């Protein structure tokens, strides 16, 4: 199920099913998600200047780094309306 984001104010950045390739960060990037401390960013907040990166709580494992770059690639050029 894909969520239409529009302005991103009502969609959870990590748990909402809004990613361009489908799914959520939590389900498609589980290792990366495990490094994020309980943030409740919206998509709108998370996309501004890559704000979501600031909530990563520790040094990433090699596999989590791969997921991080994969997510960055997927979000490249994405904007809310």
N, C-alpha and C positions, 0 to 999 in steps of 0.2 A: 504494500500500500504506500503510495506517495502522497505527501502533504503539499498542498500549494501554499507557498510561504508568503507571498505578497510583500508586506512590509516587514515581516519577521518578528513582530512585537509579541505574538501569541504562541510562538513555536519554540520549544526547548531546544537549545543548540545541541546538547549531547544526546538527549533521549527521543527527540521528535524524529519522525520518518520524513525527512525533507531533503536528504542528500541527492544530488543530481543523478547518481547511479542507483538510487534507491536505498532505503533503510536509514538507520540512524548511526551516529558515531558510536554509540554504545554497542550496537549489534555488528557493525561492519569493521570496527577498529577496537576490539575488546581489550587488547593489551594497552593501547594508548589510553583508552577510557579508564583503565585501572590506575593510571598515574594522575588522574584529575581529582582534586579534592572537592567533593560535594557542591560544586557551583551550580547555579540555576540561571545561567546566561540564556538570553533569548538569541535567536538567530541574528536579529538586528544588532544586538550588542556584541556578539561574538565575531561578526564579520568586520566590524569597524577596526581598522588597523590590526587585524589578526588578534583581537583581544583575548580570544579563547586560549592562546598559547600561554598567557600569564597564569593560568590556573593549573598548569602542569606542576606537580608537587615535588618531583625528584628527578635525578638523572635517569634518562630513559635507557632501557635495555636496547640492544641492537635491533631486535624484532620490533620493539615499540617505535624506534626511530624510523624504520621502514614504513610503519603505519602512519606516522606523523607526516612523512614526505608524501605518501599516497593521498592523505586527506588534503594536504596543501595543494597538490596537483588537481584534485577533484574540485576544490573551491576556487582555483585560479580564475579570476575575472568575474566571479559570481557577485551579484548585487541584489539587494532587496528592492522592491518597487514602491 
